[in-house]
């Protein structure tokens, strides 16, 4: 995120400013679609910069060596079995901003993560989800 923020502030911001200046030089701003597009790009860029700054300001570094082993918590990689259909699943519980289901990372605020928090290997957990209830057995917990 820091690298992206630096790129946006030092490189992309200059590009957008140059595009606005170039479009402004073309004359009447009221009918200048290039100017409007450049201003819109600037708005999106500044919005992303502000979002990154806010996320970075609120970020907390978690020292995994200080986390309790054997208990599901944030940063835990949890391997589990669905007791109904015997399907195996593995999810890592992360913050909302890091969640990426394709990578197996679920937000700590999801119903599955909330249902798993505090449980240990071997526990059978019933998790309420919008489509009903999942019955899961925790097979392994790692970081």
Secondary structure, 3 states (H helix, E strand, C coil): CHHHHHHHHHHHHHHHHHHHHHHHCCCCHHHCHHHHHHHHHHHHHHHHHHHHHHHHHHCCCCCHHHCCCCECCCCCEEEEEECCCCCEEEEEEECHHHCEHHHCEEECCCHHHHHHCCCECCCEEEEEECCEEEEEEEEEEEC
